[in-house]
Amino acid sequence: MKKLLSEIKRYYRAHKRDLPWRHTRDPYKILVSEMMLQQTQVGRVLPFYKKFIREFPNARTLANAKLSAVLKMWSGLGYNRRAKYLHEAAKIIAREGIIGQKLPGVGLYTGAAVDAFAHNKPTVFVETNIRTVFFHSYILENIRMTDAQLLPLVGQALRQSKMQPRDFYAALMDYGAHLKGQGVRLNKKSAHYTRPKKFEGSTRQLRGAILKIVLHAPRSTLSSVTKNLPRSANWQKREVLRVLAQLKKEGLVRRHKGKYLV
């Protein structure tokens, strides 16, 4: 552990990433960054985060915005449910002033990360870069581990590092990102690993395409939605109807007199 921590600290001193959410202690802004970073790489998140924070600098401005405006700012980042969860969370934060794990879309990891980065609390959590560091350093080739099994190692490293929690996690994540950049791909050792699905022609692509159409052409009909979808995927009408029903159930679109809108 001592050797690993020395390597992490050495790398962090020389190569720590200059990320906008590391220049704030505002729990709301850190929550926005963590929600955006779920299943999305830092490079993709950066322009969206800056644009989003300019438009919605605090929880109250986000809470008062229309969902359609929030989704337009999020459009292109993917996983649009996160935007809806964040919008709902902002309403609770504006009303109650609390950011925690009971907010919509905020689970154990996101809540713990906000506590560490905003409040410097010594919470213990695991994410993809952290997994990479510990799998690379400790886990045998034929062993798969759950996050629950990794947590004690992360907690031990945090205590032994004698670093501030926010600096410890920033260093750990930067080192994990560095390992991945060097070609280290070890998250298959996680018991939670699932093979990434192909995006082209996927339900995820269809969801994003439909939502984009409805956002920019309110009161679209089923016919106009289908007509404006990318031709390359060749989705069938039944697939479009299925995804529209999903989006409607999740509150991302609504149907009024045969027309779809946000």
Summary of the structure (lengths in Angstrom):
residues: 262
radius of gyration: 20.4
end to end distance: 51.1
largest distance: 65.5
contacts: 776
relative contact order: 0.11
helix: 64%
strand: 3%
